[in-house]
């Protein structure tokens, strides 16, 4: 006997490899229950496990909905956040969410299915006040929408796992939703005046986004032999007379001969294979994208975060000033969404979503928490969910719940946020090298991090030390820390690991497929410490007047890494590149060479054996170049590894 389902919409995603299964399900559900317009549905069935994917699927269908939080839906967050360091069951609010009468409204929009366009929230409208209270879960046995409307309640849509249907058929009755509910929300109308960002591209791939001709300034003749200088367009501060409108325009019919060629190195997906300078011609636009990317980080929207990271990495490597949405659209990792944002920024001088993020009180609080040492996006959201809004709340309401490192992070919050000038980075590193060579002569050091990439200042100091005699680095870290502490350079130890010495500095044989990201496989001896210069100009006079006077020098964070000589080149590389450079280097080694790279060495993925790429004479810089050559990569100066 067939079951009578409420109006049901069947998601097509994940049926691509087995369309026969999709057709079978459509026939089984039958015309009496199956609807082809999701707006008519009460339930949505699909091969999905997590709430983020459910929201994304609804967004593609053009829905706006306030989420109805249920215990089961929170449990289903685990599928989205399985690699997150924060508890997966915690409810996260989106950047563009609006809370009205205790309900969270999430904006959904139509969009392309490319990763570049995933999870781009829009500002949701404020719904009208509704005195009726919607229970968390209505009758979960297929209650009719008409009953809800008759009660003055808005329409509810529930996204269920496909297994709800198959299990119901097997049991011969409609089962409760609780075990199968992925997402549940009330459908509200799309805001009036909300532009659709969906641009349908023809199958030929010949159409791209472009500004309306009548609203486009005359092209500027450009020279493509050299990098364009950094520019600030005066019209960025001039409001546009009309909203930015994007057209479909055939490339074949309207070829822009003034558009520069895409450099060959930009056709690779790996940022480790292309130069990324510290400064690029499009920094003003990238600054806007970075604000959105930071918001995605705080909301743990991983698909959108990866899309923005890829777009930023591409534009940062592009050597010309962007002049049109078409020019943006043709770049790898960019696409419609990024081109549309560029057009908005070009016409108005700002981006509405960025304005909303910067004005959002929740985002402001999360940014404060995220800047505390040892607080990630998950912990920042936990603090916010507890009702904390600033550092005073953290101290007054939760001090005893903080870890020791977090307490240190709060104590020195303002000092840690101060940037460290290059001269101070150098003097700090020289003190460390001097103490190392006092203990055992012959140590070599490279200052890594942002300093090596050419930044004028840094957030912390990263140094890699090694010695040609590998006995010298064995169990050396503890001796070095004690020496620096004896001279009052180190005030606190944050994190200290000596796992490399504990295994006698032997390269670890990695068994392919065992270690996952974040498992701590990178096991060099290292110490993350709080540093303070113990000397200051008026020290003698100050101590004479007040023996208990405070040292006025700011506290800094310093990372000291000790590497065995045989893999020191990998250590220098691993601590020198920007985040995307390092991520793509690992991905490149995995995809192209079947190798596993990290700062403790290179290993084969088939049998886990260590691969020696650094044998021979030379200093740390020579060893670093040997690793590039061994990985079949063109040498990139550290100043060309400036990815986010």
PANU-271520 format. One record per atom (N, C-alpha, C, CB): x, y, z negated. Coordinates in steps of 0.2 Angstrom, whole numbers, plus 5000, padded with zeros to 4 digits. Atoms other than C-alpha are relative to their C-alpha. Glycine has a CB too. Layout:
// residues N
XYZ ...
// end
This chain:
// residues 644
500449945000 500050005000 500450065000 499550004994 499649945000 500750175005 499850054995 499950035007 500149955005 500950304992 499850075003 500650014996 500249934998 500050474993 500550054997 499350014999 499549955003 501450604991 499750075001 500749995004 500149934999 501250784988 500350035007 500250054994 499649984994 501750895003 500750005000 499850075002 499250025000 503550835007 500350025006 500049934999 499549994994 504950905017 500649964999 500250084999 499450045000 506350795021 500650035003 499949935004 499449964998 508050875022 500449955005 500550014994 499750034995 509050825038 500749984999 499950035007 499350005002 510750845030 500249934998 500250054995 499750065002 511850685028 499649945004 500049994993 500350054996 510750585041 500450005006 499350015000 499750004994 511950625055 500349945003 500550055000 499750074998 512750455055 499549955001 500649984995 500550054999 511150365054 499350035001 500049964993 500649974999 509750455062 499449955000 500050035007 500550055000 508750285063 499750004993 500349935002 500350005007 508550295044 499650064999 500650014995 500549945001 507850475045 499449995003 500450065003 500750014996 506550425058 499649954996 500249975007 500350055004 506150275047 499650034994 500449944998 500349965006 505850385032 499450045002 500550044996 500549964998 504850505042 499349965002 500250045007 500650044999 503650365048 499749974994 500249945005 500250025006 503550295031 499650054996 500549974996 500349955003 503050455023 499350025003 500450064999 500749994997 501750485036 499850075001 499549964997 500249934998 500950635044 499550034994 499650005006 500449975005 499750655029 500450034995 499649944997 499649975006 501150695017 500650045003 500249954995 499449974997 502650745028 499850075003 500449965005 500149934997 502750935032 500650025004 499850054995 499549984996 503851005045 500350084999 499950005008 499849935002 503851185038 500150004993 499550055002 499850015007 504751185021 499550054996 500750024999 500549955004 503551335016 499449974998 499950065004 500650035002 502151215015 500149944995 499749975006 499950065004 503051085004 500050024993 500749985002 499950005007 502951054986 500649974997 499449974996 499350035002 504450934985 500450005006 499849934997 499550014995 506050924995 500449944999 500450075001 499650065001 506850754997 500750015004 499649945002 499450004996 508650735002 500649964997 500350075001 499450045003 510350645000 500550054997 500349975006 499549955003 511050774988 499949984992 499750075001 499950025007 511650754970 500050064995 500649964999 499949945004 512050934964 499650065001 500750015000 500449944999 511151094961 500350055005 499950034994 499849964996 512351194971 499949985007 500850005000 500250024993 512051094987 499350015001 500249925001 500749994999 510151104984 499950075001 499649984994 500149934999 510251294983 500350025007 500450044994 499749994994 511351294998 499549985006 500749975001 500550024995 510051195008 499450045000 499849924998 500649955000 508651305003 500250075003 499750014992 499849944997 509651455007 500050005008 500750024998 500050014992 509851385025 499350015003 500449945002 500750004998 508051375026 499650074999 499649944996 500349935001 507751555021 499650014994 499650025006 500450005006 507151535003 500350054995 499949944997 499849975006 507151654989 499649974994 499850085000 500350035005 506751574972 500350014993 500049925001 499750005007 506951594953 500149934998 499550044995 499850065002 507751444946 499649994993 500749984999 500350025007 506751354932 500449954997 499349965002 499550045003 508051284921 499649944996 500450044995 500250065004 507751104915 500649964998 499549955005 499450045003 508850984905 500349965006 499749964994 499750054995 508950864920 500350045005 499449965003 499649964995 509451004932 500650014998 499650065002 499349985002 510851054921 500449945000 499950024992 499550065000 511450874920 500249995007 499649934998 499850024993 511450864939 500550055002 499450015005 499549954998 512651014939 500749965000 500150064995 499350035001 514050884935 500249975007 499949944996 499750024994 514050824953 500350065004 499449985005 499749944996 514551004959 500650014996 499550065000 499449985004 515851024945 500449954998 499750054994 499750055003 516650864943 500850015000 499949945005 499349985000 518350944946 500250064996 500350005007 499949945004 518051084935 500349994993 499350044999 499850015007 518951104918 499550024995 500650044999 500549985005 517451174910 499449955000 499750075002 500550055000 515951064905 499550015006 499650014993 500449994994 514951034920 499250014999 500049935004 500750005002 513251034911 499850074999 499849964995 500249935002 513351224908 499650035005 500650034997 500449974995 512051324917 500450075001 499350024997 499749944998 512851464927 499650055004 500649985005 500449954996 512051624933 500450035006 499850054995 499749984994 512451684950 500150085000 499649995006 499849935000 513251854954 499450055001 500550025005 500649954998 511651924962 499449984997 499949995008 500650025003 510451844950 499750064996 500149954995 500449955003 509151954942 499649974994 499650055004 500450035005 508351914925 499450044998 500549994994 500649965002 506551964922 499649954996 499650025007 500450045004 505551894908 500349944998 499349995002 499750075002 506851764904 500149965006 499749974995 499950054994 506851694922 500650035004 499450005004 499549984996 508351694933 499850005007 500749964999 500250004993 508051744951 500750005005 499650065002 499550014996 509251684964 499850025007 500349935000 500149984993 509351764982 500249945005 500350065002 499850054995 509351634996 499950045007 499549945000 500049974994 509751685014 500149955005 500550065001 499950044994 509751605031 500850015002 499650025006 499349994999 511551575037 500249945004 500450014994 499750054996 512651475048 500249944995 500750035003 499850055004 513251305042 500749994999 499749935003 499350015000 515051335044 500250024992 500450055005 499849995007 516051345027 500150074999 500649964999 499949935001 516451525030 499450044998 500250035007 500649975002 514651565027 499649974994 499550005006 500350045005 514251445013 499950054994 500349944998 500149975006 513551514997 500250074999 500549964995 499949935001 513551695000 499350034997 500150045007 500749985003 512151764988 499950075002 500149994993 500349944999 511151914992 499750034994 499650015006 500349985005 510452034980 499249985000 500150084999 500750025000 508751964975 499650064997 499949944995 500449955002 507252074972 499749994993 499450015005 500350015007 506452104955 499349985001 500150074996 500750034999 504852004955 499550044996 500049934998 500549965004 503252084949 499949964993 499350005004 500150035006 502852054931 499449955001 499850054995 500550055000 501851894929 499949984993 500249945005 500150025007 501051864912 499949934999 499450044997 500050075000 500751684916 500649974998 499649975006 499450045001 502051564909 500049945003 500149994992 500050064996 502551424920 500449954995 500450015006 499750055004 502951264910 500649985004 499549944999 499450024997 504651194913 499949955006 500549974995 500150054995 504051044923 499249995000 500349934999 500750015000 502251034929 499849935000 499750045006 500150074999 501350874931 500449975005 499249995002 499550024996 502750774938 499849945004 500649984997 500250064996 501650644947 499650035006 499549964996 500249984994 501250754962 499450054999 499849945004 500549955001 500150894956 499950055006 500150044994 500149964994 499350994970 500250084999 499350005002 499849935000 499951174974 499450044998 500350025006 500649975001 498151224974 499850014993 499449975003 500149995007 498051194955 500450054997 500149934997 499549955003 499551304952 499750075002 500749995003 500249944998 498851444963 499350024996 499850005007 500649985003 497151434955 500150024993 499549944999 499849985007 497951454938 500450075000 500449954996 499749945000 498751614944 500850005000 499850054995 499250025000 500551534945 500250005007 500149944996 499750004994 501751554959 500249935002 500650045000 499950074997 502151404970 500749974998 500050005008 499450035003 503451284963 500249955006 499949964993 499750054996 504651184974 500549974996 500350045007 499550045003 505651044968 500449965005 499649954995 499550044996 507150964976 500249944996 500750055002 499950065003 507250784972 500549965004 499449964999 499650054996 508550644976 499549965004 500449964994 500450044995 507950534990 499849934996 500449985006 500150065004 508050394977 499350004996 500549984995 500750005003 506450454969 499549975004 499850084999 500550034996 505450404984 500149935001 500150045007 499850084999 506350234987 499849974993 500749995001 500150035006 506150194968 499250004999 500350044994 500850005001 504250254968 499749955005 499850075002 500350054996 503950144983 500149934997 500350005007 499950075003 504749994974 499649994994 500750004998 500450015005 503750024959 499350005001 500250054994 500749994998 502150054968 499650064997 499649944998 500349945003 501750224960 500550055000 499749984993 499549945000 502450394960 500350014993 499650075001 499650005007 503750404946 500150084998 500749975001 499949945003 504050554935 500750035003 500150004992 499449974997 505350684942 500649994996 499850075002 499549985004 506450694927 500749975002 499849984993 499350034999 507850574932 500350025007 499949925000 499849994993 507850634950 500050075002 499549965005 500049934998 507650824949 500750035000 499550034994 499449974999 509050914956 500050084999 500349995007 500149935001 508351094957 499250015000 500450045006 500749985000 506651174953 500050075000 499649964995 500049935000 506151344957 499350035002 500550045004 500649974997 504651464961 500250045006 499750054995 499949974993 504551524979 499750074999 499649965005 500249934999 504451714981 500150025007 500350044994 499949974993 504351814997 500750035001 499550055001 499349964999 505951875005 499950075000 500249985007 500149935001 506252055001 499950035006 500650034996 500149964994 505652175013 500650045001 499450054999 499449964998 506952265023 500749964999 500150064996 499350045000 508252125019 500249975006 499849944995 499850024994 509152095034 500249935000 500650045003 499850064999 509451925041 500750005003 499549955004 499450014998 511251875043 500149945005 500550004995 499950064996 510951725054 500050025007 499449954999 499949984993 511651745071 500049935004 500650045001 500050074996 511251595083 500550015006 499349985002 499550014995 512751555094 499849955005 500749994997 500250054995 512351475111 500549945000 500050035007 499550065000 513151305113 500650015004 499649945003 499349984997 514451375125 500550034996 499850045006 499649975004 515151465111 500350075003 500649964999 499849944997 515251625122 499850064997 499850005007 500349945003 514251745111 500450014993 499349994999 499749985006 515051845097 499650064997 500750015000 500349945003 514551975085 500350075002 500050004992 499749944998 514752155090 499550064998 500150005008 500449955002 514152325085 499650035006 500550064998 500449984995 512752405095 500450065004 499450034997 499649964996 513552495110 500050084998 499949995007 500149935001 512752665106 500350024993 499350025000 499849985007 513452665088 500849984999 499649964995 499350025000 515252605093 500450065002 500149945004 499649954998 516652735094 500449985006 500550024994 499650024994 517752735110 500649964997 500250065004 499450045002 519152605109 500650045000 500149945005 499349975000 520852665104 500549965003 500250014992 499550044996 522252615115 500549984994 500450045005 499650035005 523352495105 500749975002 499649954996 499450034998 525152435105 500149944996 500650054999 500050065004 525352255101 500749974999 499649955004 499450035000 527152235101 500350014992 500550045004 499849995007 527352295083 499450004995 500450074999 500550005005 526352285067 499750075000 500249984993 500349935000 525052425066 500150034993 499249995001 499949975007 525352545051 499349994996 500250075000 500650005004 524152545036 499750065001 500249994992 500349944999 522852665039 499350014996 499850015008 500649995004 521352745030 499650045005 500150034993 500449964995 519952795042 499650054996 499549955004 500449955003 519152955037 499249995000 500150075003 500750015000 517452895042 499749954995 499849995007 500350055005 517352765029 499650034995 500649964997 500349975005 516752895017 499350035003 500450054996 500549974997 515452955029 499449955001 500150035007 500550044999 513752875028 499749995007 499450024995 500350024994 513052785043 499350035001 500149935002 500749974999 511552865051 499549945001 500050045006 500450055000 510852695053 500349934997 499749985007 499750065003 511152515045 500449975006 499549964998 499650044995 512452415054 499649955003 500649974996 500450064997 511652305067 500549975005 499550045005 499650044996 512552165075 499749975006 500349944995 500350034994 512252105093 500349945002 500150055005 499750064997 512451945102 500350035007 499549945001 499749984994 513651985116 500549955003 500450074999 499750064996 514351865129 500850035001 499749995006 499349994999 516251865129 500250005007 500549954996 499850014993 516351815147 499750065003 499649945003 500349944996 515251965152 500350074997 499250004999 499749945003 516052095140 500649994997 499550034995 499350025003 517852045138 500350074998 500449975005 499649945003 518752175127 500750005002 499850014993 499350004998 520352205136 500550034995 500150035007 499549965005 521052315122 500149964994 499750064998 499950055005 520952165110 500649975000 499449954999 499350044999 522652095105 499949935000 500450034994 500050075000 523051915107 500149984993 500649975004 500050035006 522851805092 500749975000 499549954998 499450035001 524651755086 500049935000 500450034994 500150075000 525051575089 500049974993 500749975004 500050035006 525451545071 499350014996 500550044996 500750005004 523651595066 499549945002 499750075002 500550064998 522951445075 500149944996 500249985008 500050055005 523551335061 499650014994 500849994998 500550005006 522451295046 500550014994 499549955000 499650005006 523951295035 500450064999 500549945000 499749945000 524551455028 500849994998 499750044994 499350015001 526251375024 500450005007 500249944996 499750004993 526551375043 500050075003 499749955004 500049934998 526351565045 500250054996 499250025003 499849955004 527051725039 499450044997 500550055003 500449965003 526051815026 500350064996 499549964995 499649955004 526851985021 499650034994 500150065005 500349975006 526552075005 499550055002 500550034996 500549944998 525652225014 499849985007 500350074999 500350014994 524552205029 499650065003 499649935001 500449944998 523652335040 499350004998 500050005008 500750005002 521952285033 499949994993 499649945004 500050015007 522252295015 499350034997 500650034996 500649975003 520752405011 499449965001 499850075004 500550045000 519552285018 500149934996 499949985008 499850065004 520452135010 499850024992 500749985001 500149995007 520252224993 499349994999 500250084999 500750015001 518352214995 499949935000 499650035006 500150075000 518452035000 500249964993 500349975006 499850035006 519451994985 499650014994 500750034998 500549995006 518152064973 499549955001 499750075001 500550065000 516851944980 500349944999 499850005008 499650065002 518151804979 500049994993 500750005003 499950005007 518451844961 499349984997 500250074997 500750015002 516551844958 499849925001 499550045003 500150074999 516451674966 500449954995 500249985008 499650035005 517851614955 499649994993 500750034999 500450005007 516851664939 499449965000 499950084998 500750045000 515251584945 500249935002 499650035005 499850074998 516251424950 499649985007 499949954994 500350014993 515451434968 500649975004 499650065003 499450024997 516851324975 500050005008 500149934998 500049994993 516251314993 500150075003 499349975003 499949934998 516051504995 500750024998 499550044996 499349985002 517751524985 500549985006 500149974994 499550034995 518651414998 499950045006 499949935001 500149964994 517851505012 500350075000 499250015002 499749945001 518351675006 500750005000 499750044994 499350015000 520051615002 500349995007 500249944995 499750014993 520351555020 499950065004 499649945003 500149944996 519651715027 500550054998 499350035000 499549955003 520751825016 500749985002 500050004992 499350024998 522351715020 500150015008 500049924999 500049984993 521951735039 500150075001 499449975004 499949924998 521751925039 500650024997 499450034997 499349985002 523251945028 500649995004 500149974993 499550024995 524251865041 500050035007 500149925001 500249964993 523451965056 500450065000 499350015001 499549945000 524752095061 499750065003 500649985004 500349944997 523552215069 499450034996 499749995007 500649975003 522252335062 499449985003 500050085000 500650024998 520552265064 499650065003 499649964995 500449944997 519452375076 499349995001 500450025006 500750014998 517852285079 499849934996 499949995008 500250065003 516752145072 500249945004 499250004999 499850054995 517152045088 500749984998 499950025007 499350025002 518952045083 500149964994 500450075000 500050045006 518551985066 499849935001 499650044994 500450064999 517351855072 500549945003 499450015004 499650054997 518651765083 500649974996 500350045007 499450025004 519951745069 499849934997 500250054995 500250065004 520051575061 499850014993 500749955000 500249995007 519151555045 499650064999 500650004995 500449945001 518151715048 499349995001 500350065004 500750014998 516551695058 499550054998 499849944996 500649955001 514851785056 500050044994 499449965001 500149975006 514851815038 500550064999 500049954994 499549955001 516551905037 500050055005 500749965000 500149954995 516251995053 499550054998 499949975007 500549955002 514652065046 500250044994 499449964998 499849965006 515452115030 500550065003 500449964995 499649954997 516852205040 499650065003 500549975005 500449954996 515552295051 499750054994 499549975004 500349965005 514652355035 500550054997 499749964994 499549965003 516252415027 500350055005 500649964998 499749964995 516852495043 499550065001 500149975007 500549954999 515152595045 499950044994 499449975002 500249975006 514852635027 500650024995 499549964997 499549995004 516552635019 500049964993 500050074998 500150055006 515952505006 499549945002 499750044994 500450054999 515052345005 499549994994 500449935000 500550005005 513352324996 500149954994 499350005003 499950055005 513752164988 500650014995 500149935003 499549985004 515352224981 499850054995 500650035004 500349955005 514452374973 499649974995 499650055004 500450045005 513252254965 500449964995 499549955004 499550045005 514652144958 500350054995 500549975004 499649965004 515552294951 499550044995 500350065004 500549975004 513952364943 499649954995 499450045004 500350065004 513352194936 500350004993 500149945004 499750005007 513552194917 500249934998 499450024995 499750075001 513752004917 500749995003 499549955002 499450014997 515152014929 500550044996 500050025007 499649965004 515952154919 500349964994 499750074998 499850045006 515952044903 500449945002 499349984997 499650054998 516551894912 500750025002 499749965006 499349984998 518051984919 500450024994 500050075005 499649995006 518552044902 500249934997 499550044994 499850065003 518451864895 500549965004 499449964999 499650044996 519351794910 500750035000 499850015008 499349975001 520851914907 500349984993 499950075001 499650025006 521151834890 500449945002 499449984995 499550064999 522651714890 499649944998 500650014997 500350075002 522051534891 499349995001 500349984993 500750004999 520251574896 499950005007 499750064997 500250004993 519651514913 499350025001 500149925002 500749984998 518051534922 499549974996 499849995007 500550045004 517151394912 499950034993 500249935000 500049975007 517651464895 499750075000 500750004997 500249935000 517251644900 499250005001 500250045007 500750014999 515451584905 499749984993 499849955005 500250025007 515351494888 499950064995 500449954997 500049945004 515751654879 499450045002 500650045001 500549954998 514451754889 499349964998 500050015007 500650045002 513151614886 499850004992 500049935002 500150005007 513451634867 499750074998 500649994997 500349945001 512851814869 500650054999 499650004994 499449955001 514651894868 500150045006 500649964999 499949954994 514952044879 500750045000 499450054999 499449965000 516652114874 500549974995 499950074999 499550035005 518252074864 499850014993 500650045001 500249995007 517452144848 499549944998 499650064999 500550065001 516052004850 500549944999 499549995006 499650065001 517451874852 500350004993 500550005006 499749995006 518351934837 499549994994 500450064999 500450005005 516851954826 499549944999 499550065000 500550055000 515751814831 500349935001 499550015005 499750074998 516951674837 500749994999 499849995007 499250005001 518751704831 500249934998 500250054995 499850075003 518751534821 499949955006 499749994994 500250054995 518151444837 500650005005 499350015003 499549994995 519651504848 500649954999 500250075000 499450035001 521151404851 500650054998 500249965007 499449965002 522851464845 500250055006 500649964997 499849964994 523351524862 499550055002 500149955006 500549954998 521651614865 500050054995 499349975000 500049955005 521851704848 500650055002 500149974993 499449964998 523651764854 499850045006 500649955002 500249964994 522851814871 499550064998 499649955004 500449945002 521551924862 500450054996 499449974995 499649955004 522851994850 500450045004 500549964995 499649964996 523952054864 499750015007 500749965001 500450004994 522552074877 500350065004 499350014998 499849944996 523052254882 500750005002 499950064995 499350014998 524952214882 500149965006 500449984994 499950054994 524752064893 499750035006 499649944998 500249974994 523752164905 500450055003 499350034999 499549954998 525152294907 500449965005 500450034995 499650034995 526152254923 500750014998 499950045007 499250005002 528052224921 500450025006 500249934998 499649984995 529152324932 500649965002 500350074998 499550044997 530452244943 500650004996 500250015007 499449995004 531852314933 500049964993 500250074998 500150045006 531152234917 500049935001 499450024996 500050084999 530852064925 500749985001 499649995007 499350024999 532652064930 500450004994 500450055005 499650005006 533352114913 499849944996 499950074996 500250055004 532251984905 500349935003 499249995000 499750064997 532851844917 500750004999 499950005008 499350005002 534651894914 500249984993 500350075002 499950025006 534451874896 500049934999 499550044995 500150085001 533851694898 500649975003 499349985004 499450034997 535251654910 500650014996 500150035007 499449995005 536551724898 500049954994 500050084998 500150045005 535851624884 500149935002 499350004996 499950074997 535851464895 500749995001 499650005007 499350014999 537651494900 500450004994 500350055005 499750005006 538151524882 500049934997 499750054995 500050075002 537551344878 500449955005 499249985000 499650044995 538251264894 500150045006 499549945002 499849954994 539151364907 499849965007 500850015000 500150034994 538651334925 499350005003 500349945001 500750004998 536751364925 499950055006 499650024994 500349954994 535951444941 499350014999 500249975007 500749985001 534351534941 499750045006 500050054993 500449964995 533051604953 499450034996 499849955006 500649975002 531751724948 499449995005 500150084998 500550024995 530151664956 499450054999 499849934999 500649965001 528351724956 499950065004 499950024993 500149944996 527751884962 500650055001 499550054997 499449964999 529451964959 500349985007 500449994994 499650024995 530251854972 499650015007 500149925000 500349984994 528851894985 500050075001 499249974999 499949934999 529252074983 499650054997 499950015008 500549965003 527952144972 500450054995 499549964995 499749955004 528352304963 500049994993 499750075002 500150025007 527752234947 499749934999 499650064996 500250075001 527252074939 499549994994 500649955000 500450025006 525951994927 500449974995 499449975002 499650045004 527251884920 500749995003 499749934997 499350024998 529051824922 500149935001 500650034996 499850074999 529451654930 500749995002 499549985006 499350024998 531151584931 500149935000 500550044995 499850074999 531851424937 500749994999 499849975007 499250015001 533551364930 500149935001 500150014992 499750074999 534551214935 500850005000 499849975007 499250015001 536351144934 500249955004 500249994992 499850054996 537351044946 500249934996 500650025004 499950065004 537750924932 499349994996 500650014994 500650015003 536150844928 499949984993 499749945004 500050015007 536650794911 499950074996 500749974997 500049935003 536650984907 499250024999 500350055004 500749985000 534751004910 499649954996 499750005007 500450055004 534250844900 499950034993 500449935000 500149975006 533450904884 500350064998 500249954995 499749935000 534051074887 499550054997 500450025006 500549955001 532451174885 500050024992 499349985002 500149995007 532351154866 500650044997 500049944996 499449965002 534151224864 499950075002 500649975002 500149934997 533751374875 499550044996 499849995007 500549975003 532151414866 500250024993 499449964999 499749995006 533051404849 500450065000 500349944997 499649944999 534351524855 499750065001 500549985006 500449934999 533151654861 499650024994 499549995006 500449985007 532151644845 500550024995 499649934998 499549985005 533651664835 500250075001 500749965000 499949934999 533951834843 499450045001 500450005007 500649975000 532151874842 499750025007 500050074995 500349984994 531751884860 499349965001 500449975006 500650034999 530351754859 499650004993 500149925001 500450005007 528951784846 499549954999 499650075001 500550065001 527751644850 500149955006 499250035000 500050054994 527751484860 499349985001 500449934997 500650024998 526251454870 499949935002 499750055006 500050074998 526551294879 500749985001 499550005007 499350034999 528051184879 499949935002 500550014993 500150074997 528251024889 500749985001 499649995006 499350034999 529850914889 499949935003 500450004994 500250074998 529050764898 500649985005 499450005004 499550024996 530450764911 500649974997 500250065005 499450035004 531850744898 499849944997 500250054995 500250065004 530750614889 500149945005 499350014998 499950064995 530850504905 500750005003 499550005005 499349994998 532750544906 500150035007 500349935000 499949964994 532450654921 499949965006 500650045000 500150044994 532050514933 499450025004 500049924997 500649984996 530950554947 499549944999 500250005008 500650055002 529250474944 499849975007 499450044997 500350044994 528650344957 499350015000 500249935001 500749995000 526950404961 499649945004 499850075003 500450054997 525650264965 499450045004 499749954995 500549964996 524550334980 499349994997 500149985007 500750005001 522850374976 499850004992 499749945002 500150005007 523050374957 499950074997 500649964996 500149935003 523350554952 499550045003 500750034999 500549954997 522050684955 500350074998 499349994997 499849945002 522250864955 499850024993 499650055005 500149985007 522450944938 500249944995 499450024999 499950065004 523050774931 500750014996 500149945003 499449995003 524750854925 500649965003 499949984993 499450044997 525850754937 500650045001 499749985007 499449965000 526950904939 500450004993 499950075003 499850015007 528050864924 500750024999 500049924999 499349975002 529650974924 499950034993 500150065005 499949975007 530251034907 499850085001 500749994997 500249934999 529451204905 499750034993 499550025006 500349975006 528951334891 499750065002 500650014995 500449944999 527651474892 500150034993 499349995003 499949975006 528151594879 499850085000 500750004998 500149925001 527751774872 500750034999 499550014994 499349975000 529251884874 499950074998 500349995007 499949935001 529752054867 500750024999 499650014993 499449975000 531252154869 500150024992 500250065005 499949985007 531952164851 500350074998 500449954996 499749945001 532852324854 499650065003 500750005003 500349944997 532252504857 500450064998 499350014998 499549955001 533152674858 500050034993 499850065005 499949975007 532652744841 499949954995 499450055000 500150065005 532752574832 500350024994 500349945003 499749995006 534052624820 499750064995 500750035001 500349955003 533252784815 499349984997 499950075004 500750035002 531452704814 500149954994 499749975006 500050055005 532052564803 500350034993 500549945002 499849975005 532952684792 499550044996 500650065002 500649975003 531352784789 499549954997 499750055005 500550045002 530252634788 500349935002 499350015003 499750074999 531052454786 499549955003 500349974994 500550044997 529352384791 499750025006 499549994994 500349974994 529052484806 499949955006 500550065003 500250054995 528352394821 500450015007 499350005002 499650004994 529352354837 499550035005 500249935002 500449974995 528552474850 500049975007 500150075001 499950034994 529052364865 499449955001 500649965001 500650044998 527552274874 500249935000 499750025006 499950085000 527352084872 499949985008 499549964995 500150034993 527551994889 500049925000 500750025004 500050074999 527251824895 500649975005 499349975003 499450024996 528751724902 500049925000 500750024996 500150074998 528751554910 500849985002 499649985006 499350024999 530451464909 500049925002 500450004993 500050074997 530651304920 500749975001 499650005007 499450034999 532051184919 499949945005 500349974993 500050054995 532351074934 500649965001 499850035007 499450034999 533550934937 500350025007 499849925001 499749974994 534750974951 499749975007 500849995000 500250044994 534150834963 499450035003 500049934998 500649984997 532450914965 499950084999 499449974997 500049935001 532851104961 499750045005 500650024998 500249974995 532451154978 499250005000 500249985007 500750005001 530651094976 499750044995 499849924999 500349965005 530451184960 500050075002 500549994994 500049934998 530951344967 499550025005 500750025004 500649994995 529751324982 499350004996 500049955005 500650005003 528351274970 499850064995 500049944996 500149945004 528551424959 500150075003 500550004994 499949944996 528851554973 499450025004 500649995004 500549994996 527351544984 499350034997 499849955005 500649985002 525651624983 499549944999 499650055004 500450065001 524151514978 499849965006 499450024996 500250044994 523551474995 500649975004 499650055005 499450034997 525351445002 500149944996 500650054999 499850065004 525651314988 499449955001 500050024993 500550054998 523951234991 500049975007 499350034999 499950034994 524151225009 500649965002 500050065005 499450044999 525951165008 499849924997 500550034995 500250075002 525251014998 499549965005 499750004993 500550034995 523850985010 500449985007 499450055002 499650024994 525050995025 500449944999 500550065002 499650065001 526150865017 499649945000 500450014993 500450065000 524750755014 499749985007 499450014995 500450014993 523850775031 500549985005 499650065002 499650014995 525350785042 500649954999 500350065002 499450045002 526750695033 499949944996 500650044997 500250055004 525850575022 500550004994 500149935003 499549995005 526950645008 499650034994 500650045002 500249965006 526550714990 500550054998 499749954995 499549955002 527350874986 499850044994 500150055006 500149965005 527450964970 500750034997 499649974994 499349975001 528851064961 500449954996 499850064995 499550055003 529550904953 500249955005 499649964995 499750044995 529950824970 499549985006 500249944997 500450024994 529250744986 500049925000 500350025007 500150075001 528550564986 499649985006 499749984994 500450034995 527850444999 499349984997 500449945003 500650025002 526050414998 499849935001 499450045004 500250074999 526050235004 500349964994 500349985006 499750045005 527250164991 500250044994 500649965002 499849965006 527550314979 500750014999 499749974994 499349995001 529450314981 500250075001 500449955005 499749935000 530450474979 500350015007 500450024994 499749984994 531050564995 500550054999 499550025006 499549955002 532750654993 500150045006 500649964998 499949954995 532750805004 500550054999 499350045002 499649955002 534050904995 500749984999 499850034994 499350035001 535650794996 500550055003 500149935002 499549964997 537250894999 500250064996 499850035007 499749945004 538251044993 499650065001 500750015002 500449945000 537551214990 499750024994 499550005006 500349985006 536651324978 499249995001 500150084999 500850015000 534751334974 499750025006 499750044994 500349984994 534351434989 500149955006 500350075002 499850054995 535251315001 499549944999 500749974999 500450055001 534251174993 499350015002 500049984992 500749984998 532651264995 499950005008 499850074998 500150004993 532951285014 500149935002 500650045003 500050074998 533351095015 499349974999 500549964996 500750035001 531651055008 499550035006 499750034994 500449984994 530851165022 500249965006 500150085001 499850044994 531851075035 499849935000 500850015001 500250075001 531450905028 499349995001 500249984993 500750014999 529650945028 499750035007 499650054995 500149984993 529751005047 499650075000 499649955003 500349935000 529251185042 500550055002 499750014993 499649944999 529951345049 500250044994 499750055005 499849975006 530951435036 499650074999 500750024999 500449945001 529851575028 500450034993 499349994998 499849965005 530651705017 499550014994 500350075002 500649995005 529751725000 499650065001 500450004993 500449944999 529151895005 499549985006 500450065003 500550024995 528151795019 499649954997 500449985006 500550055003 527251685007 499550034995 500549954996 500449955005 526151824999 499349985001 500250075002 500850015000 524451735000 499750014993 499949925002 500449995006 523151754987 500149944996 499350025001 
// end
